[in-house]
Amino acid sequence: MDWNRTKSIFIVVFLILNIFLYSLYVNRYNEAQSVEVPGEKTLDARLKEDNITYGVLPNNVESATLISGKVHTFTAADFTNPNHRVNSLDAKLEVKEAHVIFVNPVKLRNVNDDASFTEFVQANIKEGSSYGLWKVNREERVAIFFQKANNRMLYYNKSGLLKIQWNADNEVTMYEQTLLDNIEEVGQQQSVLPPIQVVQALYAKGLLKPDSHVDKMQLGYSTLVYLTKKQVLLPTWEVRVKLADGETEEYFVDAVAGKIIEIQEDKQEVEEEEWGV
């Protein structure tokens, strides 16, 4: 028996089953959402009563698909720059997460300008243009990037992540990187929930506080199926909400079914992970 071939068949079947179950869930959810309760105030009216506002919402996204990607295995061939020292680099290196030290640290143009980090990554890191800046922690001197697909972020995906660290002289000293390859669309295009319905879904769950303002919404992807070598991701709305006290909260919503996606564990792991170099 060809075990590798059999294992690949099981993985494909598992992915197809999960995609089918997800589609079934979406259909049932949409049917349930079409039921109205006579005499109830509309959610829009209740938003106004609680002084929950929102700015200009995206209006150019009507449909999207699931996507899949293969977890990249880094080898010595990925790091030919003599200024890069990778783990215990040798000809047999094969790792899914690369920990890289700059032999000679590289100066950032301006640590107070977010564009400086993007410029650095595009110029110095493999597939750097495939990542988008997510968060800069200037106190800890760490910048976090998420990989992008179709120019959309892969939210808190541990297999599509880049973190760089710099020193007191504003020089990048090291970075950690994971990467998804062979990203492609899976299944048919599905209608994406309009942003206003996403806002209403958050409110209906009691997640939007009175006197808050929906500051930003954008479409990306979050993980639906996570396997060792393969992943499936679903279209996901990211929603940033500014509270009355000036603090900001962020939520992630399944862009097709409207389900709130809990990623707190992944978020904590990504933002608090210790450097492994």
Sequence and secondary structure as in RCSB ss.txt:
>XXXX:A:sequence
MDWNRTKSIFIVVFLILNIFLYSLYVNRYNEAQSVEVPGEKTLDARLKEDNITYGVLPNNVESATLISGKVHTFT
AADFTNPNHRVNSLDAKLEVKEAHVIFVNPVKLRNVNDDASFTEFVQANIKEGSSYGLWKVNREERVAIFFQKAN
NRMLYYNKSGLLKIQWNADNEVTMYEQTLLDNIEEVGQQQSVLPPIQVVQALYAKGLLKPDSHVDKMQLGYSTLV
YLTKKQVLLPTWEVRVKLADGETEEYFVDAVAGKIIEIQEDKQEVEEEEWGV
>XXXX:A:secstr
  HHHHHHHHHHHHHHHHHHHHHHHHHHHHHHHT   TT   HHHHHHHTT EE     S  EEEEEEEEE  EE
GGG   TTEEETT  TT EESSEEEEEEEEEE S TT HHHHHHHHHHHSTTGGGEEEEEEETTTTEEEEEEEET
TEEBTT TTSEEEEEE TTSEEEEEEE  EEEEEEEEEEEE   HHHHHHHHHHTT S TT EEEEEEEEEEEEE
E SSEEEEEEEEEEEEE TTS EEEEEEETTT  B   HHHHHHHHH     
